[in-house]
Structures are given as C-alpha cells and as structure tokens.
C-alpha cells in the first residue's frame, strides 16, 4: 500500500466509520436526485439544480469531442487524500488505461482533470478542502465554474495543498487548456448564470 492509499483508506482503530461504511449507509437513505459527498468527514447532500446541470453537461460534451466516454465521468465517487474524503466530482477525466481498484473505484492518481460547478451550500468545499485534496493528489488541472460570479477559475501546477497557477476567465470567454495535457479550449459562452 502506498502512502497515498494509506492516507485515503483512513480505516483506524478509533471506531470511526470508514468511507466505504459511510457510503453504504448513505446509499440506503439518500433520496433520488441528490448528490452525496463526504468532505473531511462531513456529509453533504444537495439536489441538482438546472443551472448546475447545464454547465456540467456542457463541460462533459466538450470533453467528449476529444476523449472516449469511458474516460469522462460525472458524479462518480473517487476517494482523495485527507480525512474521509470521498468526492463525487461534477466532471472528471481519468487517464488512458486507468482501471478501477478492487473496490470498484477509480483511483485519484489516475485523475487528469476535475471540474466542479459551484452550489451555494457547498462552495466553501470546492474553493477550500476539495481544492487542497486535489492538489495533494496531484490532479494537474482543476476547474471551478462559478455561476454566481459568472467566472471560471482554472488551477494548474499542484504543489502540496495548493496550486501554483490560477487563471480566471469570465463566462463567455474561452478557457485555454491547450498548454495542459488536455490540449483543448473550453468554450463558456453557453454557461448560464445564477
């Protein structure tokens, strides 16, 4: 087991539930149409809003022009470093040849791109502990689409708990990902605002 896998597992002798146990319990009780994530041990459930979904679908469709469906994921659980971090990222691109682990989960080490669309109730997670976890996992490209600000925040060059580079683009502009491994330009002209 690598250090990263050990940090993700978080199964200890304190009697605290593991991520797997928490998700198993939540799957039985979560209402249809709700997204569930565990961020630093705190459980967040939120309904999908129309604006949120339209931006996710737009990003997904643009990635699909270059990448096969098996590499582009949405709302699929991936465990990240830190205390009980099981995220269901809005859009994720996994590496070519990535495979699920023995639990049937994708590995954060294989994530090449993450996009989160801000919701009012969970925005602090996307800008805070989730951003730090993505950086610790060395996710090379992290994009936040914020329909309240009408802006995208692109983070690259992960180092420790943060990203060394941030680029901000207003909705309507293009997010240039040509200098990243993604090698494409993301159009935001159809991203709705809240």
C-alpha positions, 0 to 999 in steps of 0.5 A: 500500500502506498502512502497515498492509499494509506492516507485515503483508506483512513480505516483506524482503530478509533471506531470511526466509520470508514468511507466505504461504511459511510457510503453504504449507509448513505446509499440506503437513505439518500433520496433520488436526485441528490448528490452525496459527498463526504468532505473531511468527514462531513456529509453533504447532500444537495439536489441538482439544480438546472443551472448546475446541470447545464454547465456540467453537461456542457463541460462533459460534451466538450470533453467528449469531442476529444476523449472516449466516454469511458474516460469522462465521468460525472458524479462518480465517487473517487476517494482523495487524500485527507480525512474521509474524503470521498468526492463525487466530482461534477466532471472528471477525466481519468487517464488512458488505461486507468482501471478501477481498484478492487473496490470498484473505484477509480483511483485519484492518481489516475485523475487528469482533470476535475471540474466542479460547478459551484452550489451555494451550500457547498462552495466553501468545499470546492474553493477550500478542502476539495481544492487542497485534496486535489492538489495533494493528489496531484490532479494537474488541472482543476476547474471551478465554474462559478455561476454566481460570479459568472467566472471560471477559475482554472488551477494548474501546477499542484504543489502540496495543498495548493496550486501554483497557477490560477487563471480566471476567465469570465463566462463567455470567454474561452478557457485555454487548456491547450498548454495542459495535457488536455490540449483543448479550449473550453468554450463558456459562452453557453454557461448560464448564470445564477 
